[in-house]
């Protein structure tokens, strides 16, 4: 019975407050929630090579890795951020130097890099991406593709300032 009384009281108090607020014309301000930073993914740093060069393309191309980079909190796009990309492809293993490259984000925080077709490694077709500069915390991603026949993969970063 105590639970019924508390529930009924809570309902009456909440309902009464809603009616008073509606009658008085008060508006409850929206509460903005910050954009949470992207956590590093397990296995994301496998075969990482610090300082991979910025390239126009990795190998012969044919597959597109793309995504966005935003700042944690306000979600603002981050221009000029270095994203390193590597994968097991038709041209090399993810541990091979020739399978690594980096690119920079544009004014809208978008990156895009062409590379050879990603093929399954350990049963899953997946890519590796890293943000590894000094302005924000390092983040490693390891997104898995739905199918090894896909010709593109997206990954998105929300970075936490250091």
C-alpha positions as semicolon CSV with decimal commas, in nm:
position;residue;x (nm);y (nm);z (nm)
1;X;0,000;0,000;0,000
2;X;0,283;0,238;0,074
3;X;0,410;0,190;-0,282
4;X;0,064;0,276;-0,420
5;X;0,048;0,594;-0,209
6;X;0,397;0,703;-0,312
7;X;0,324;0,630;-0,676
8;X;-0,008;0,815;-0,659
9;X;0,154;1,112;-0,479
10;X;0,437;1,125;-0,729
11;X;0,190;1,112;-1,017
12;X;-0,027;1,386;-0,865
13;X;0,270;1,611;-0,789
14;X;0,422;1,564;-1,135
15;X;0,087;1,609;-1,309
16;X;0,010;1,918;-1,102
17;X;0,345;2,073;-1,186
18;X;0,288;2,005;-1,556
19;X;-0,056;2,166;-1,545
20;X;0,072;2,474;-1,358
21;X;0,362;2,510;-1,598
22;X;0,133;2,476;-1,899
23;X;-0,125;2,722;-1,760
24;X;0,137;2,978;-1,663
25;X;0,302;2,948;-2,006
26;X;0,644;2,857;-1,872
27;X;0,874;2,670;-2,101
28;X;1,130;2,428;-1,970
29;X;1,463;2,505;-2,135
30;X;1,615;2,229;-2,346
31;X;1,922;2,075;-2,193
32;X;2,203;2,041;-2,444
33;X;2,408;1,731;-2,396
34;X;2,770;1,744;-2,509
35;X;2,904;1,519;-2,779
36;X;3,094;1,238;-2,607
37;X;3,448;1,151;-2,719
38;X;3,507;0,837;-2,923
39;X;3,671;0,562;-2,716
40;X;3,954;0,359;-2,867
41;X;3,843;0,020;-2,996
42;X;3,997;-0,307;-2,888
43;X;4,252;-0,419;-3,148
44;X;4,255;-0,078;-3,312
45;X;4,625;-0,018;-3,250
46;X;4,738;-0,354;-3,391
47;X;5,025;-0,302;-3,637
48;X;5,019;0,075;-3,584
49;X;5,320;0,263;-3,722
50;X;5,381;0,603;-3,565
51;X;5,451;0,875;-3,820
52;X;5,307;0,710;-4,132
53;X;5,347;0,960;-4,417
54;X;5,063;1,174;-4,553
55;X;4,979;1,027;-4,895
56;X;4,737;1,095;-5,180
57;X;4,654;0,724;-5,204
58;X;4,769;0,392;-5,060
59;X;4,870;0,148;-5,335
60;X;4,658;0,108;-5,647
61;X;4,334;0,223;-5,489
62;X;3,979;0,110;-5,565
63;X;3,851;0,122;-5,204
64;X;3,755;0,436;-5,011
65;X;3,806;0,496;-4,641
66;X;3,627;0,809;-4,521
67;X;3,480;0,975;-4,216
68;X;3,462;1,285;-4,002
69;X;3,651;1,434;-3,713
70;X;3,473;1,651;-3,455
71;X;3,557;1,801;-3,118
72;X;3,407;1,647;-2,804
73;X;3,160;1,869;-2,622
74;X;3,034;2,101;-2,894
75;X;3,075;1,865;-3,193
76;X;3,253;2,128;-3,404
77;X;3,426;1,990;-3,716
78;X;3,806;1,983;-3,689
79;X;4,005;2,089;-3,995
80;X;4,365;1,985;-4,060
81;X;4,362;1,678;-3,834
82;X;4,589;1,387;-3,926
83;X;4,421;1,047;-3,959
84;X;4,635;0,739;-4,019
85;X;4,479;0,447;-4,207
86;X;4,601;0,089;-4,258
87;X;4,448;-0,248;-4,339
88;X;4,497;-0,596;-4,476
89;X;4,436;-0,544;-4,850
90;X;4,470;-0,718;-5,184
91;X;4,818;-0,558;-5,205
92;X;4,961;-0,620;-4,859
93;X;4,919;-0,709;-4,495
94;X;4,835;-0,452;-4,230
95;X;5,184;-0,488;-4,084
96;X;5,347;-0,387;-4,418
97;X;5,474;-0,030;-4,447
98;X;5,313;0,000;-4,793
99;X;4,969;-0,066;-4,635
100;X;4,992;0,247;-4,414
101;X;4,924;0,609;-4,497
102;X;4,777;0,924;-4,347
103;X;4,552;1,204;-4,467
104;X;4,428;1,537;-4,332
105;X;4,071;1,651;-4,269
106;X;3,926;1,931;-4,481
107;X;3,758;2,251;-4,354
108;X;3,444;2,050;-4,265
109;X;3,637;1,787;-4,067
110;X;3,596;1,527;-4,345
111;X;3,870;1,286;-4,453
112;X;3,882;1,050;-4,748
113;X;4,163;0,825;-4,866
114;X;4,170;0,573;-5,150
115;X;4,343;0,242;-5,090
116;X;4,340;-0,118;-5,222
117;X;4,039;-0,339;-5,150
118;X;4,026;-0,452;-4,787
119;X;4,018;-0,831;-4,749
120;X;3,938;-1,042;-4,441
121;X;4,208;-1,089;-4,180
122;X;4,128;-1,324;-3,891
123;X;3,789;-1,388;-4,054
124;X;3,675;-1,024;-4,065
125;X;3,725;-0,755;-4,328
126;X;3,824;-0,448;-4,124
127;X;4,025;-0,131;-4,135
128;X;4,240;0,048;-3,880
129;X;4,238;0,421;-3,823
130;X;4,418;0,641;-3,574
131;X;4,419;0,999;-3,464
132;X;4,765;1,038;-3,314
133;X;4,863;1,405;-3,302
134;X;4,928;1,613;-2,992
135;X;4,625;1,846;-2,973
136;X;4,373;1,574;-2,876
137;X;4,382;1,235;-2,703
138;X;4,492;0,945;-2,924
139;X;4,209;0,728;-3,058
140;X;4,241;0,395;-3,242
141;X;3,947;0,253;-3,438
142;X;3,894;-0,091;-3,592
143;X;3,564;-0,083;-3,783
144;X;3,446;-0,413;-3,931
145;X;3,287;-0,418;-4,276
146;X;2,946;-0,584;-4,322
147;X;3,080;-0,764;-4,633
148;X;3,422;-0,816;-4,789
149;X;3,260;-0,705;-5,118
150;X;3,201;-0,351;-4,986
151;X;3,413;-0,090;-5,161
152;X;3,409;0,170;-4,887
153;X;3,415;0,203;-4,511
154;X;3,334;0,500;-4,286
155;X;3,472;0,579;-3,944
156;X;3,398;0,884;-3,730
157;X;3,610;1,043;-3,458
158;X;3,500;1,271;-3,176
159;X;3,820;1,390;-3,012
160;X;3,883;1,499;-2,654
161;X;4,132;1,786;-2,610
162;X;4,445;1,687;-2,417
